[in-house]
Amino acid sequence: MIKRFANLKVRYQLLMVMLLITSAALFLIGQLSYSYFYRRNTNELMQKAESSVHMAGASLSSQLTSLSTATNHLLVSPPFPRMIWDINNRNFTGYAKYFSGAVALTEPFLQNHDLISNVIICGEDNIVFSPSSLGIADSFSRLFPEDIWASKKITVLPTRQNFTFRQGGIIPVCYPVSSNMNSNSLIYQDKPGNRKARFILMIDTAQIRSYFERMSNRYTYCMYLADENGNPLDIRSSQFPDAFLPEVKDWVKAETSASNGSIGLSKDQLLITKEAVSFCGLNVVHLTKKSSLVGDTRELRSFFILVWLACFLAAALLSFALSNLLTRNIKVLGKIISRINDGTYHNKTEFTHTDEISLLGVQLNKMYDTIQLQLGQIKEEEQKKAQAEIQMLSEQINPHFLYNTLECIHFQVLNGHQQTAGEMLESLGRYLRTTLNVGKTFVTVEKEVEHVTLYMEIMNRHSSSGIQFHTEIHPSLKNGMIMKVLLQPLAENCIKHGFEGFVRGLEPVPPQITITITPAGDNRMRIEVSDNGKGIDIKRASTLMRAEAPESKDHFGLHNIYKRLHTCYGDDAVLSFTSIPYLKNSIIIEIPDHPV
């Protein structure tokens, strides 16, 4: 990633850095602001929840305490003590004789307490009295599916459907009651051995829910009444399933002074606030889901996203403009360097500003002028040196060849062979015209072959060797350019090292020299000069050929050829040897088919 970033252009690097800094700053500000407002909303929510449950708990404590006191007064008023005593002592055969008196007392009781929708007095063997419904006995088992007779203290039961009137819901408050007519007292417990009796207040669930809804706020998941075991009393699990979670029940049930807490869910978190009600260990519980707080902060998040987008676009435009401004002169420098590399920087760019990049451009122009001047001087010196070296090497003719040829011509004249002498003089002149041609480094292949052919004609005229000479040139290479005086030293090398020093009668018959010039592919030509002489010491020849100053004069011609090839062609020239004595010994040269 870093390498890829480093390979980008400066303008894009600057653009990415500015966008990254802007995005990071806005993201940090957004997160801090979001966290701040989120914590503030959470604290305000918890404070409101505490206030709500405190008010609800205090109000319900007052109402339930008042209701409990009124219930005590009701149950000690005739005919209720006698009715309960008859149930306890199995003397109850009907409630008609108590009906008018009981109704007269319960009607004002119900009117004075809006929370109560009905009251029931019942015994173990389906003895039921209710001033509001004569048919309640038929629905008793459906109304109370749990074992209400097992409870030994005042118990508040969860909400259920009110089958008495077939509408609404009720929260039963079950009182275990026993009456003692001898002492004219009433106790809220069962007497051992007596039939059990129950006085049941049926609290209207709608009244409780309506009150809690008024006390709730927009963040409230649910506000409800829970018993001492944490079980919700006025709500159902189908409405608010999270309130029935074991973790929530355990937290509400736990005896702790803390009124606030939280419980983690799989994908959310519940904030819990509770307040004790001074009746039967009841608690008012307030639940809020943390996800509900996101609603208020969603607008804030949207605002920050819009701000981020606006700042992102502004940063992109500004960074683009700034990058253009900063990289404009850098681009100019890049174009200058590119033109210098292409050799097209003829009209220099002028820098009129005084910023660092402009000053760098001025110094680049000065450096370019200095380098061009130095390169010109070096190039001129190298050209002079190369021309002098090539000229010197090409003019290193074996003086013995020239002396021997002149003596041979003189001998022919003295013997009256004027025609032979004239032909030899003509061949020598044409030969020297190519060899001593000053100023030309390259000639055509055809011209170079003609030059070596003249040399071989002269050698065969003043010697008795009778060397057979053959040339094979590919037609496409006849007009190709080749370094001049390249083939003659190689042919001379064949004569000197291939055919001299034989014991008379053991020399090759007939001695042959063959020059083959063919294409080698990739715009190159292959030159092979071979003979059938006594062979080549390849290792020694290679060493002396590449030596700076050959210790032996035997291979001076090869050394001369090697240096000239290296000067003209550089590393593009390749020279190698093969040797099969008395059959074929070759010097092979591969060079470009045009001057470099």
C-alpha positions as CSV (number, residue, x, y, z in Angstrom):
1,M,0.0,0.0,0.0
2,I,2.8,2.4,0.9
3,K,4.7,1.5,-2.2
4,R,1.6,2.1,-4.4
5,F,1.0,5.5,-2.7
6,A,4.7,6.4,-3.2
7,N,4.3,5.7,-6.9
8,L,1.4,8.1,-7.3
9,K,1.9,11.6,-8.8
10,V,2.5,14.4,-6.3
11,R,-0.9,16.0,-7.0
12,Y,-2.7,12.8,-6.2
13,Q,-0.6,12.2,-3.1
14,L,-1.5,15.7,-1.9
15,L,-5.1,15.2,-2.7
16,M,-5.3,11.9,-0.8
17,V,-3.5,13.3,2.2
18,M,-5.8,16.3,2.4
19,L,-8.9,14.2,2.0
20,L,-7.6,11.8,4.6
21,I,-6.8,14.6,7.1
22,T,-10.2,16.2,6.5
23,S,-12.1,12.9,6.8
24,A,-10.2,11.9,10.0
25,A,-10.8,15.3,11.6
26,L,-14.5,15.3,10.8
27,F,-14.8,11.7,11.8
28,L,-13.2,12.4,15.2
29,I,-15.4,15.5,15.8
30,G,-18.5,13.6,14.7
31,Q,-17.7,10.7,17.0
32,L,-16.9,12.9,20.0
33,S,-20.1,15.0,19.4
34,Y,-22.1,11.9,18.9
35,S,-20.7,10.3,22.1
36,Y,-21.3,13.5,24.1
37,F,-24.9,13.9,23.0
38,Y,-25.5,10.2,23.4
39,R,-24.3,10.3,27.0
40,R,-26.3,13.5,27.7
41,N,-29.5,12.0,26.3
42,T,-28.8,8.8,28.3
43,N,-28.3,10.8,31.6
44,E,-31.5,12.8,30.9
45,L,-33.4,9.7,30.2
46,M,-32.3,8.0,33.4
47,Q,-33.2,11.1,35.3
48,K,-36.6,11.2,33.8
49,A,-37.1,7.5,34.4
50,E,-36.1,7.9,38.0
51,S,-38.5,10.8,38.4
52,S,-41.3,8.8,36.7
53,V,-40.9,5.6,38.7
54,H,-40.5,7.7,41.9
55,M,-43.7,9.5,41.3
56,A,-45.5,6.3,40.2
57,G,-44.2,4.4,43.1
58,A,-45.2,7.1,45.6
59,S,-48.7,7.4,44.0
60,L,-49.3,3.7,43.9
61,S,-48.0,3.3,47.5
62,S,-50.5,5.9,48.6
63,Q,-53.4,4.4,46.6
64,L,-52.7,0.8,47.6
65,T,-52.2,1.8,51.3
66,S,-55.5,3.7,51.2
67,L,-57.1,0.7,49.4
68,S,-55.7,-1.7,52.0
69,T,-57.1,0.4,54.8
70,A,-60.5,0.6,53.1
71,T,-60.4,-3.2,52.6
72,N,-59.7,-3.7,56.3
73,H,-62.7,-1.5,57.2
74,L,-64.9,-3.4,54.7
75,L,-64.0,-6.8,55.9
76,V,-64.7,-6.1,59.6
77,S,-68.1,-4.6,58.7
78,P,-71.1,-6.9,58.9
79,P,-72.0,-9.2,57.2
80,F,-68.5,-10.0,56.0
81,P,-67.1,-11.3,59.3
82,R,-70.0,-13.7,59.6
83,M,-69.8,-14.7,56.0
84,I,-66.1,-15.5,56.4
85,W,-66.7,-17.3,59.6
86,D,-69.3,-19.5,58.0
87,I,-66.9,-20.4,55.2
88,N,-64.1,-21.2,57.7
89,N,-66.4,-23.4,59.7
90,R,-68.2,-25.2,56.8
91,N,-71.6,-23.6,57.8
92,F,-72.1,-21.8,54.6
93,T,-75.1,-23.0,52.6
94,G,-75.8,-19.9,50.5
95,Y,-75.2,-16.3,50.3
96,A,-78.7,-14.9,49.7
97,K,-79.1,-13.9,53.4
98,Y,-75.8,-11.8,53.1
99,F,-76.4,-10.5,49.6
100,S,-78.2,-7.2,50.3
101,G,-75.9,-6.3,53.2
102,A,-72.8,-7.1,51.3
103,V,-73.9,-5.2,48.2
104,A,-74.8,-2.2,50.3
105,L,-71.2,-2.1,51.6
106,T,-69.3,-3.0,48.4
107,E,-71.0,-0.6,46.1
108,P,-69.7,2.6,47.8
109,F,-66.4,0.8,48.2
110,L,-66.1,0.2,44.4
111,Q,-67.3,3.8,43.7
112,N,-64.6,5.3,46.0
113,H,-61.8,3.3,44.5
114,D,-61.4,3.6,40.7
115,L,-58.7,0.9,40.6
116,I,-61.1,-1.8,41.8
117,S,-63.5,-3.3,39.2
118,N,-64.9,-6.0,41.5
119,V,-64.4,-8.0,44.7
120,I,-64.9,-11.7,45.3
121,I,-65.2,-13.7,48.5
122,C,-64.8,-17.5,48.0
123,G,-64.2,-20.7,49.7
124,E,-62.3,-23.9,48.9
125,D,-65.3,-25.9,47.7
126,N,-66.5,-23.4,45.0
127,I,-68.4,-21.1,47.4
128,V,-68.3,-17.7,45.6
129,F,-69.8,-14.4,46.4
130,S,-69.5,-11.3,44.2
131,P,-71.8,-8.3,44.3
132,S,-71.2,-7.5,40.6
133,S,-71.9,-10.9,39.0
134,L,-74.0,-13.8,40.1
135,G,-72.6,-16.2,37.5
136,I,-68.9,-15.8,38.4
137,A,-68.8,-19.3,39.8
138,D,-69.0,-20.7,36.3
139,S,-65.8,-18.9,35.2
140,F,-63.9,-19.3,38.5
141,S,-61.4,-22.0,37.3
142,R,-60.7,-20.1,34.1
143,L,-60.2,-16.8,36.1
144,F,-57.8,-18.4,38.6
145,P,-56.0,-21.3,37.0
146,E,-53.2,-21.1,39.6
147,D,-53.6,-22.5,43.2
148,I,-54.7,-19.5,45.1
149,W,-55.2,-21.6,48.2
150,A,-51.5,-22.3,48.6
151,S,-50.6,-18.7,49.2
152,K,-50.2,-17.9,52.9
153,K,-50.0,-14.2,52.6
154,I,-51.5,-11.3,50.6
155,T,-50.6,-12.1,47.0
156,V,-50.8,-10.0,43.9
157,L,-51.4,-12.1,40.8
158,P,-50.5,-11.3,37.1
159,T,-53.1,-9.7,34.9
160,R,-55.7,-11.8,33.1
161,Q,-58.9,-11.6,31.1
162,N,-61.9,-10.5,33.1
163,F,-64.3,-13.3,32.4
164,T,-66.9,-11.8,34.7
165,F,-67.8,-9.1,32.2
166,R,-66.0,-10.6,29.2
167,Q,-64.0,-7.5,28.6
168,G,-60.8,-5.8,29.8
169,G,-58.2,-7.3,32.2
170,I,-57.8,-7.5,36.0
171,I,-55.0,-7.9,38.5
172,P,-56.2,-10.0,41.4
173,V,-55.1,-9.2,44.9
174,C,-55.7,-12.3,46.9
175,Y,-56.2,-12.0,50.8
176,P,-56.2,-15.2,52.9
177,V,-58.8,-14.3,55.6
178,S,-60.0,-16.0,58.7
179,S,-62.7,-14.7,61.1
180,N,-63.1,-15.4,64.8
181,M,-66.6,-14.6,66.0
182,N,-65.8,-15.2,69.7
183,S,-63.2,-12.4,69.7
184,N,-64.8,-10.5,66.9
185,S,-61.4,-10.3,65.0
186,L,-60.2,-10.8,61.4
187,I,-56.8,-12.1,60.5
188,Y,-55.1,-12.4,57.0
189,Q,-54.0,-16.0,57.2
190,D,-55.5,-19.5,57.2
191,K,-56.4,-21.2,60.5
192,P,-55.2,-24.8,60.7
193,G,-58.1,-27.2,60.4
194,N,-60.5,-24.6,59.1
195,R,-61.8,-24.3,55.6
196,K,-59.8,-21.7,53.6
197,A,-61.4,-18.4,52.6
198,R,-60.2,-15.8,50.2
199,F,-61.1,-12.1,49.7
200,I,-60.0,-11.0,46.2
201,L,-59.7,-7.5,45.0
202,M,-59.9,-7.3,41.2
203,I,-57.8,-4.3,40.2
204,D,-58.6,-2.9,36.7
205,T,-55.5,-3.5,34.5
206,A,-56.5,-0.7,32.1
207,Q,-56.4,1.8,35.0
208,I,-52.8,0.8,35.9
209,R,-51.7,0.8,32.3
210,S,-53.3,4.2,31.6
211,Y,-51.5,5.6,34.6
212,F,-48.1,4.2,33.6
213,E,-48.5,5.4,30.0
214,R,-49.1,8.9,31.3
215,M,-45.9,8.7,33.4
216,S,-43.8,7.3,30.5
217,N,-41.8,9.3,28.0
218,R,-41.0,8.8,24.3
219,Y,-38.0,6.7,25.1
220,T,-39.9,4.2,27.4
221,Y,-39.9,0.6,26.2
222,C,-42.4,-0.2,28.9
223,M,-43.3,0.8,32.5
224,Y,-45.0,-1.8,34.6
225,L,-45.8,-3.2,38.1
226,A,-43.7,-6.2,39.2
227,D,-44.2,-8.5,42.2
228,E,-41.5,-9.3,44.8
229,N,-40.1,-12.0,42.4
230,G,-39.7,-9.6,39.5
231,N,-42.7,-11.0,37.6
232,P,-44.6,-8.4,35.6
233,L,-48.2,-8.0,36.8
234,D,-49.9,-5.6,34.4
235,I,-48.4,-6.6,31.1
236,R,-48.2,-9.8,29.0
237,S,-45.2,-11.4,27.4
238,S,-46.7,-11.1,23.9
239,Q,-46.7,-7.3,24.4
240,F,-43.3,-6.7,26.0
241,P,-41.2,-10.0,25.8
242,D,-38.0,-8.4,27.1
243,A,-39.7,-7.5,30.4
244,F,-40.1,-11.3,31.0
245,L,-36.4,-12.1,30.5
246,P,-34.9,-14.0,33.4
247,E,-32.1,-11.5,33.7
248,V,-34.6,-8.7,34.1
249,K,-36.7,-10.6,36.7
250,D,-33.5,-11.4,38.7
251,W,-32.4,-7.8,38.7
252,V,-35.8,-6.5,39.9
253,K,-36.0,-9.3,42.5
254,A,-32.5,-8.6,43.9
255,E,-32.5,-6.7,47.2
256,T,-30.2,-3.8,46.2
257,S,-30.2,-0.1,47.0
258,A,-29.4,0.7,43.3
259,S,-32.4,2.1,41.5
260,N,-30.6,2.1,38.0
261,G,-28.9,-0.6,36.1
262,S,-28.5,-2.1,32.6
263,I,-28.7,-5.6,31.1
264,G,-27.0,-6.6,27.8
265,L,-29.1,-8.2,25.1
266,S,-27.9,-10.0,22.1
267,K,-28.3,-6.9,19.8
268,D,-29.2,-4.2,22.3
269,Q,-29.1,-3.1,25.9
270,L,-31.9,-2.5,28.4
271,L,-31.7,0.4,30.9
272,I,-33.7,-0.4,34.1
273,T,-35.0,1.9,36.7
274,K,-37.1,0.7,39.6
275,E,-39.0,2.1,42.7
276,A,-40.4,0.0,45.6
277,V,-44.1,0.2,46.4
278,S,-45.0,-0.1,50.0
279,F,-47.5,-2.9,49.4
280,C,-46.7,-6.7,49.1
281,G,-43.1,-6.1,48.0
282,L,-44.3,-4.6,44.7
283,N,-42.0,-2.5,42.4
284,V,-42.6,0.0,39.7
285,V,-40.1,-0.8,36.8
286,H,-39.2,1.3,33.9
287,L,-37.4,-0.2,30.9
288,T,-35.7,1.7,28.0
289,K,-33.8,0.2,25.0
290,K,-30.6,1.9,24.2
291,S,-31.4,1.6,20.5
292,S,-34.3,4.1,21.1
293,L,-31.8,6.8,21.9
294,V,-30.4,6.5,18.4
295,G,-33.5,8.3,17.2
296,D,-32.5,11.6,18.6
297,T,-28.9,11.3,17.6
298,R,-29.8,10.1,14.1
299,E,-30.5,13.7,13.0
300,L,-27.2,14.7,14.6
301,R,-25.4,11.9,12.7
302,S,-27.1,13.0,9.4
303,F,-26.0,16.5,10.1
304,F,-22.4,15.4,10.5
305,I,-22.6,13.3,7.4
306,L,-23.8,16.3,5.4
307,V,-21.1,18.4,6.9
308,W,-18.5,15.8,6.1
309,L,-19.7,15.5,2.5
310,A,-19.6,19.3,2.1
311,C,-16.1,19.5,3.7
312,F,-15.0,16.5,1.7
313,L,-16.0,18.2,-1.6
314,A,-14.5,21.5,-0.5
315,A,-11.3,19.8,0.5
316,A,-11.2,17.9,-2.8
317,L,-11.6,21.1,-4.8
318,L,-9.1,23.1,-2.7
319,S,-6.6,20.3,-2.7
320,F,-7.0,19.9,-6.5
321,A,-6.5,23.6,-7.0
322,L,-3.6,23.6,-4.6
323,S,-2.0,20.6,-6.1
324,N,-2.2,22.2,-9.6
325,L,-0.6,25.3,-8.2
326,L,2.2,23.4,-6.5
327,T,2.8,20.9,-9.2
328,R,2.6,23.2,-12.1
329,N,6.3,24.1,-12.0
330,I,7.1,20.4,-11.1
331,K,5.4,19.4,-14.3
332,V,7.5,22.0,-16.2
333,L,10.6,20.5,-14.7
334,G,9.5,17.1,-15.7
335,K,8.9,18.2,-19.2
336,I,12.3,19.8,-19.3
337,I,14.0,16.6,-18.1
338,S,12.0,14.6,-20.6
339,R,13.0,16.9,-23.4
340,I,16.6,16.7,-22.2
341,N,16.4,12.9,-22.4
342,D,14.9,13.0,-25.9
343,G,17.5,15.5,-27.0
344,T,14.9,18.1,-28.0
345,Y,15.5,20.7,-25.3
346,H,16.7,23.5,-27.6
347,N,14.6,26.4,-26.5
348,K,15.1,26.8,-22.7
349,T,12.2,27.5,-20.4
350,E,12.6,30.7,-18.5
351,F,11.6,30.8,-14.8
352,T,10.5,34.3,-13.6
353,H,9.3,33.5,-10.1
354,T,11.5,33.2,-7.0
355,D,9.9,30.2,-5.3
356,E,12.0,27.1,-4.5
357,I,10.9,25.2,-7.6
358,S,11.5,28.1,-9.9
359,L,15.0,28.5,-8.5
360,L,15.5,24.8,-9.0
361,G,14.5,25.3,-12.6
362,V,17.0,28.1,-13.1
363,Q,19.7,25.9,-11.6
364,L,18.6,23.0,-13.9
365,N,19.1,25.3,-16.9
366,K,22.5,26.3,-15.8
367,M,23.4,22.6,-15.1
368,Y,22.1,21.7,-18.5
369,D,24.3,24.3,-20.2
370,T,27.3,23.1,-18.3
371,I,26.7,19.5,-19.1
372,Q,26.0,20.2,-22.7
373,L,29.3,22.1,-22.9
374,Q,31.2,19.3,-21.2
375,L,29.5,16.7,-23.4
376,G,30.4,18.6,-26.5
377,Q,34.0,18.8,-25.4
378,I,34.0,15.1,-24.5
379,K,32.3,14.1,-27.7
380,E,34.7,16.1,-29.8
381,E,37.7,14.7,-28.0
382,E,36.3,11.1,-28.2
383,Q,35.6,11.6,-31.9
384,K,39.1,12.9,-32.6
385,K,40.6,10.1,-30.5
386,A,38.4,7.4,-32.2
387,Q,39.2,8.7,-35.7
388,A,42.9,8.8,-34.8
389,E,42.9,5.3,-33.4
390,I,40.9,3.9,-36.3
391,Q,43.1,5.6,-38.8
392,M,46.3,4.4,-37.0
393,L,45.0,0.9,-36.8
394,S,43.9,0.7,-40.4
395,E,47.2,2.1,-41.6
396,Q,49.3,-0.5,-39.7
397,I,50.2,-2.4,-43.0
398,N,52.8,-5.0,-43.0
399,P,55.8,-3.2,-44.6
400,H,57.2,-6.6,-45.7
401,F,54.2,-7.1,-47.9
402,L,54.8,-3.7,-49.6
403,Y,58.6,-4.3,-49.9
404,N,58.2,-7.8,-51.3
405,T,55.6,-6.6,-53.8
406,L,57.8,-3.8,-55.1
407,E,60.8,-6.1,-55.3
408,C,58.7,-8.6,-57.3
409,I,57.6,-5.8,-59.7
410,H,61.2,-4.7,-60.1
411,F,62.2,-8.3,-60.9
412,Q,59.5,-8.6,-63.5
413,V,60.6,-5.3,-65.1
414,L,64.3,-6.5,-65.2
415,N,63.2,-9.8,-66.9
416,G,61.2,-7.9,-69.5
417,H,57.8,-8.9,-68.2
418,Q,56.4,-5.5,-68.6
419,Q,52.8,-6.7,-68.8
420,T,53.0,-8.7,-65.6
421,A,54.7,-5.8,-63.8
422,G,52.0,-3.4,-65.1
423,E,49.2,-5.7,-63.8
424,M,50.9,-6.0,-60.4
425,L,51.3,-2.2,-60.2
426,E,47.6,-1.8,-61.1
427,S,46.5,-4.3,-58.4
428,L,48.8,-2.7,-55.8
429,G,47.4,0.8,-56.6
430,R,43.8,-0.3,-56.3
431,Y,44.7,-2.1,-53.1
432,L,46.5,0.9,-51.5
433,R,43.6,3.2,-52.6
434,T,41.3,1.4,-50.2
435,T,43.9,0.9,-47.5
436,L,45.2,4.5,-47.4
437,N,41.8,6.2,-48.0
438,V,41.8,8.8,-45.1
439,G,38.5,9.9,-43.6
440,K,36.4,6.8,-44.3
441,T,35.8,4.2,-41.6
442,F,33.2,2.1,-43.3
443,V,32.9,0.8,-46.9
444,T,30.5,-1.5,-48.6
445,V,30.8,-5.3,-48.2
446,E,31.4,-5.6,-51.9
447,K,34.2,-3.0,-51.8
448,E,35.9,-4.7,-48.8
449,V,35.7,-8.1,-50.6
450,E,37.3,-6.5,-53.7
451,H,40.1,-5.2,-51.5
452,V,40.9,-8.6,-50.0
453,T,40.7,-10.2,-53.4
454,L,43.3,-7.7,-54.8
455,Y,45.5,-8.6,-51.8
456,M,45.2,-12.3,-52.5
457,E,46.0,-11.7,-56.3
458,I,49.2,-9.8,-55.3
459,M,50.2,-12.5,-52.8
460,N,49.8,-15.3,-55.4
461,R,51.7,-13.4,-58.0
462,H,54.9,-13.0,-56.0
463,S,54.8,-16.3,-54.2
464,S,54.6,-19.9,-55.2
465,S,52.0,-20.8,-52.7
466,G,49.2,-21.0,-55.2
467,I,46.5,-20.4,-52.5
468,Q,42.9,-21.0,-53.8
469,F,40.7,-18.1,-52.6
470,H,36.9,-18.2,-52.6
471,T,34.3,-15.7,-51.4
472,E,30.6,-16.2,-50.8
473,I,28.5,-13.1,-50.1
474,H,24.7,-13.1,-49.6
475,P,23.2,-10.8,-52.2
476,S,21.3,-8.8,-49.6
477,L,24.6,-7.8,-47.9
478,K,26.6,-6.6,-50.9
479,N,25.6,-3.0,-50.3
480,G,25.8,-3.3,-46.5
481,M,28.4,-1.2,-44.7
482,I,31.4,-2.8,-43.0
483,M,34.5,-1.6,-41.3
484,K,37.2,-1.1,-43.9
485,V,40.4,-3.2,-44.0
486,L,38.7,-5.9,-41.9
487,L,39.1,-9.0,-44.2
488,Q,42.6,-8.4,-45.5
489,P,44.3,-8.8,-42.0
490,L,42.3,-12.0,-41.5
491,A,43.4,-13.4,-44.9
492,E,47.0,-12.4,-44.1
493,N,46.6,-14.2,-40.7
494,C,45.5,-17.4,-42.5
495,I,48.6,-17.3,-44.8
496,K,51.0,-16.5,-42.0
497,H,49.7,-18.9,-39.3
498,G,48.0,-21.5,-41.4
499,F,50.3,-22.2,-44.3
500,E,53.9,-21.3,-43.2
501,G,56.4,-23.6,-41.4
502,F,55.4,-26.9,-43.1
503,V,57.9,-29.6,-43.9
504,R,58.2,-29.6,-47.7
505,G,55.9,-32.1,-49.2
506,L,53.5,-32.2,-46.2
507,E,51.7,-28.9,-46.8
508,P,47.9,-28.9,-47.6
509,V,47.2,-29.6,-51.3
510,P,45.8,-27.3,-52.4
511,P,45.8,-24.5,-49.7
512,Q,42.5,-22.8,-49.5
513,I,41.0,-19.6,-48.0
514,T,37.3,-19.1,-48.0
515,I,35.4,-16.0,-46.9
516,T,31.6,-16.4,-46.3
517,I,29.3,-13.5,-45.4
518,T,25.7,-14.3,-44.5
519,P,22.8,-12.8,-42.5
520,A,22.7,-13.7,-38.8
521,G,19.3,-12.4,-37.9
522,D,18.2,-9.4,-35.9
523,N,19.9,-7.0,-38.4
524,R,23.3,-8.7,-38.0
525,M,25.8,-10.3,-40.4
526,R,28.1,-13.3,-39.9
527,I,31.6,-13.2,-41.4
528,E,33.6,-16.5,-41.4
529,V,37.2,-16.6,-42.7
530,S,38.4,-20.2,-42.9
531,D,41.5,-22.1,-44.1
532,N,42.6,-25.7,-44.2
533,G,46.0,-25.0,-42.5
534,K,47.6,-26.5,-39.5
535,G,45.1,-25.1,-37.0
536,I,44.6,-22.4,-34.3
537,D,45.6,-22.4,-30.7
538,I,42.2,-21.0,-29.6
539,K,43.1,-20.3,-26.0
540,R,46.4,-18.5,-26.8
541,A,44.9,-16.6,-29.7
542,S,41.9,-15.4,-27.5
543,T,44.3,-14.3,-24.7
544,L,46.7,-12.4,-27.0
545,M,43.8,-10.9,-29.0
546,R,42.2,-9.2,-25.9
547,A,45.5,-8.2,-24.3
548,E,46.2,-4.5,-23.9
549,A,49.8,-5.0,-25.3
550,P,50.4,-8.4,-26.9
551,E,53.7,-9.9,-25.8
552,S,54.1,-11.7,-29.1
553,K,53.9,-10.1,-32.6
554,D,52.5,-13.3,-34.0
555,H,48.9,-12.3,-33.3
556,F,49.3,-8.5,-33.7
557,G,46.8,-8.6,-36.7
558,L,44.1,-10.3,-34.5
559,H,44.7,-7.7,-31.8
560,N,44.4,-4.9,-34.3
561,I,41.2,-6.3,-35.6
562,Y,39.7,-6.8,-32.1
563,K,40.5,-3.2,-31.1
564,R,39.1,-1.7,-34.2
565,L,35.9,-3.8,-33.9
566,H,35.5,-2.8,-30.3
567,T,36.1,0.9,-31.2
568,C,33.5,0.8,-34.1
569,Y,30.8,-1.5,-32.8
570,G,31.4,-1.8,-29.0
571,D,29.8,-4.8,-27.4
572,D,27.8,-5.5,-30.5
573,A,30.8,-7.1,-32.1
574,V,31.4,-10.8,-31.2
575,L,34.6,-12.7,-32.4
576,S,35.1,-16.4,-31.9
577,F,37.2,-19.3,-33.2
578,T,36.8,-22.9,-34.4
579,S,39.6,-25.2,-35.4
580,I,39.8,-28.7,-37.1
581,P,43.5,-28.8,-38.3
582,Y,44.0,-29.5,-42.0
583,L,40.3,-29.4,-42.6
584,K,38.7,-26.2,-41.5
585,N,40.0,-23.5,-39.1
586,S,37.7,-20.5,-38.9
587,I,37.6,-17.0,-37.4
588,I,33.9,-16.0,-37.0
589,I,32.8,-12.4,-36.5
590,E,29.2,-11.2,-35.9
591,I,28.5,-7.5,-36.2
592,P,25.5,-5.3,-37.0
593,D,24.8,-5.1,-40.7
594,H,24.9,-1.2,-40.5
595,P,27.3,1.2,-38.6
596,V,26.3,2.0,-35.1
